[in-house]
């Protein structure tokens, strides 16, 4: 009888703790279908005043688009600020022109946070941070296909010793399976910070860059 009472007490305690645990925030999703083509709503924030972002459409699909002129490294902050571990996924479509190639990517924790960038000119992907003057802190080979949608995923979580962060990146061609293992990883010296997620593009090829199905969780 005593053992049964102890078990019931333990079960009630665990249930109460589970009930009191805060639920994980809902994922933030941006597919742009509810927006009218034209100007980007005020709750989106461009990182460079010269970067021209618009809501564009092709057929029934709508997406965020970075215009080809002027040629600047333009970023767009999306959604609410996220603190601690998080992930951004997005698909991006860009096109090369002769021997010139665009760059594009996604980021976490604001302008100063880590960014995953696809660099077709060097057939690589890289993780960069503004703290390192946008120099790559990690690179891996990647062959990009011009004119197709590319899936990007960037995650940041505490490192095993809780003193730094583990940054994981995946890149794959849209329509193909998501890689089980990260395409690229980096051990950051600082723990996960806080800030908005972002998408980035540099239209060196003078072709528009499209962003769609952005999700932050």
C-alpha positions as MATLAB code, in Angstrom:
seq = 'XXXXXXXXXXXXXXXXXXXXXXXXXXXXXXXXXXXXXXXXXXXXXXXXXXXXXXXXXXXXXXXXXXXXXXXXXXXXXXXXXXXXXXXXXXXXXXXXXXXXXXXXXXXXXXXXXXXXXXXXXXXXXXXXXXXXXXXXXXXXXXXXXXXXXXXXXXXXXXXXXXXXXXXXXXXXXXXXXXXXXXXXXXXXXXXXXXXXXXXXXXXXXXXXXXXXXXXXX';
ca = [
       0.000    0.000    0.000;
       2.824    2.400    0.867;
       4.596    1.625   -2.396;
       1.402    2.288   -4.315;
       0.910    5.644   -2.587;
       4.500    6.618   -3.326;
       4.035    5.689   -6.983;
       0.824    7.717   -7.242;
       2.487   10.697   -5.564;
       5.405   10.472   -8.015;
       3.052   10.190  -10.998;
       1.018   13.216   -9.886;
       4.199   15.245   -9.339;
       5.552   14.384  -12.807;
       2.188   15.174  -14.398;
       2.099   18.549  -12.625;
       5.614   19.349  -13.814;
       4.726   18.403  -17.387;
       1.611   20.556  -17.221;
       3.595   23.499  -15.873;
       6.321   23.222  -18.540;
       5.940   26.012  -21.121;
       4.971   24.907  -24.597;
       7.446   25.484  -27.412;
       6.616   28.614  -29.427;
       4.706   27.963  -32.629;
       6.731   28.039  -35.831;
       6.671   31.291  -37.792;
       5.776   30.611  -41.442;
       5.969   32.940  -44.435;
       4.670   31.770  -47.822;
       3.459   35.247  -48.948;
       0.232   33.870  -50.445;
      -1.947   36.272  -48.445;
      -0.002   39.360  -49.575;
      -0.723   41.506  -52.613;
       2.070   41.863  -55.189;
       3.998   45.084  -54.778;
       5.494   46.757  -51.739;
       6.669   44.645  -48.818;
       4.602   45.169  -45.608;
       6.051   47.436  -42.942;
       6.678   44.583  -40.497;
       9.443   43.283  -42.782;
      12.755   45.106  -42.384;
      15.463   45.399  -45.057;
      19.046   45.544  -43.782;
      20.146   47.932  -46.544;
      18.046   50.867  -47.718;
      19.328   50.388  -51.275;
      18.152   46.774  -51.466;
      14.827   46.642  -53.296;
      12.563   43.843  -52.045;
       9.024   43.335  -53.392;
       6.238   40.773  -53.237;
       6.097   39.163  -56.685;
       4.039   36.417  -58.308;
       4.324   33.766  -60.990;
       1.057   32.052  -61.757;
      -0.681   31.293  -58.449;
       2.518   31.394  -56.400;
       3.698   34.501  -54.544;
       7.139   35.041  -53.067;
       9.554   37.629  -51.738;
      11.873   38.924  -54.443;
      15.119   40.897  -54.338;
      15.303   43.069  -57.444;
      18.440   42.849  -59.634;
      19.237   46.543  -59.330;
      21.051   47.979  -57.529;
      23.588   45.218  -56.928;
      23.909   45.215  -53.145;
      24.207   42.569  -50.450;
      20.602   42.831  -49.319;
      18.995   41.146  -46.354;
      15.430   41.016  -45.058;
      14.615   40.412  -41.380;
      11.429   38.396  -40.932;
       9.099   37.529  -38.089;
       9.568   38.020  -34.368;
      12.828   38.025  -32.461;
      13.813   34.537  -31.302;
      15.957   33.840  -28.234;
      18.165   30.793  -27.886;
      18.170   27.641  -30.016;
      16.298   27.957  -33.301;
      16.159   26.917  -36.954;
      15.345   28.692  -40.203;
      14.436   26.928  -43.424;
      13.727   28.588  -46.767;
      13.864   27.869  -50.449;
      15.633   30.317  -52.735;
      15.727   30.588  -56.519;
      18.524   32.466  -58.280;
      19.967   32.499  -61.791;
      23.464   32.938  -63.148;
      24.325   34.919  -66.260;
      27.306   33.954  -68.410;
      30.235   33.901  -65.962;
      28.584   35.879  -63.182;
      26.802   34.195  -60.304;
      24.583   35.419  -57.439;
      25.066   34.698  -53.733;
      22.205   33.927  -51.381;
      21.503   32.609  -47.918;
      19.669   32.645  -44.597;
      20.569   33.889  -41.125;
      19.631   33.707  -37.443;
      19.762   36.033  -34.438;
      19.791   39.321  -36.312;
      22.411   40.981  -38.480;
      25.297   39.942  -36.218;
      24.244   36.290  -35.980;
      25.488   33.377  -38.086;
      24.569   33.137  -41.761;
      24.535   30.260  -44.196;
      25.486   31.393  -47.692;
      25.592   29.611  -51.051;
      28.489   30.880  -53.200;
      28.150   29.456  -56.736;
      31.278   31.267  -57.967;
      33.429   29.019  -55.755;
      31.083   26.004  -55.836;
      30.786   26.130  -52.077;
      28.610   26.955  -49.116;
      29.873   28.824  -46.096;
      28.958   30.017  -42.637;
      29.808   33.656  -41.995;
      29.309   36.174  -39.193;
      29.530   39.947  -39.207;
      31.860   39.683  -36.205;
      34.395   38.099  -38.566;
      33.924   40.850  -41.174;
      31.813   38.392  -43.168;
      34.750   36.073  -43.678;
      33.868   32.403  -43.789;
      34.327   30.550  -40.505;
      33.440   27.218  -42.141;
      33.122   26.048  -45.760;
      32.085   22.935  -47.681;
      31.837   22.111  -51.402;
      28.446   22.447  -53.065;
      27.440   22.406  -56.746;
      24.547   24.770  -57.346;
      22.124   24.456  -60.277;
      21.216   27.810  -61.817;
      17.530   28.671  -62.178;
      16.266   26.076  -59.699;
      14.883   26.331  -56.187;
      17.449   25.489  -53.514;
      16.495   24.461  -49.968;
      18.525   25.975  -47.112;
      18.399   25.111  -43.411;
      20.388   26.745  -40.615;
      20.190   25.681  -36.956;
      21.879   26.897  -33.802;
      21.852   25.134  -30.435;
      23.965   25.062  -27.274;
      27.235   23.177  -27.491;
      27.834   20.100  -25.342;
      29.650   22.155  -22.691;
      26.945   24.894  -22.803;
      29.638   27.540  -23.241;
      29.300   27.967  -26.991;
      26.991   26.999  -29.852;
      26.793   24.289  -32.456;
      25.748   25.707  -35.824;
      24.501   23.204  -38.405;
      23.715   23.895  -42.055;
      22.029   21.862  -44.762;
      21.658   22.720  -48.454;
      19.930   20.607  -51.081;
      18.128   20.927  -54.398;
      14.375   21.385  -54.008;
      12.474   18.171  -54.653;
      15.301   15.958  -53.407;
      15.448   14.416  -49.896;
      16.707   16.546  -47.031;
      20.230   15.381  -46.057;
      20.271   13.338  -42.860;
      23.673   14.706  -41.895;
      24.524   18.439  -41.870;
      26.257   19.691  -45.005;
      28.362   21.984  -42.831;
      28.928   22.575  -39.098;
      30.683   25.195  -36.991;
      31.444   25.386  -33.280;
      30.766   29.002  -32.300;
      32.511   30.414  -29.210;
      29.369   32.109  -27.836;
      26.066   30.566  -26.664;
      22.897   31.103  -28.743;
      21.867   34.768  -28.675;
      18.668   36.553  -29.713;
      17.346   38.289  -32.817;
      15.236   37.945  -35.923;
      15.782   35.423  -38.686;
      16.751   36.683  -42.121;
      17.167   35.908  -45.822;
      19.952   37.368  -47.970;
      20.938   37.819  -51.581;
      23.495   39.538  -53.794;
      22.335   39.707  -57.455;
      25.759   39.847  -59.122;
      24.264   38.242  -62.246;
      21.711   41.085  -62.524;
      18.847   38.602  -62.121;
      16.169   38.764  -59.429;
      16.480   36.422  -56.430;
      13.326   34.765  -55.074;
      12.608   33.615  -51.494;
       9.699   31.409  -50.459;
       8.374   29.031  -47.776;
      10.389   30.606  -44.974;
       9.905   28.928  -41.593;
      11.455   29.845  -38.249;
      11.120   27.484  -35.274;
];
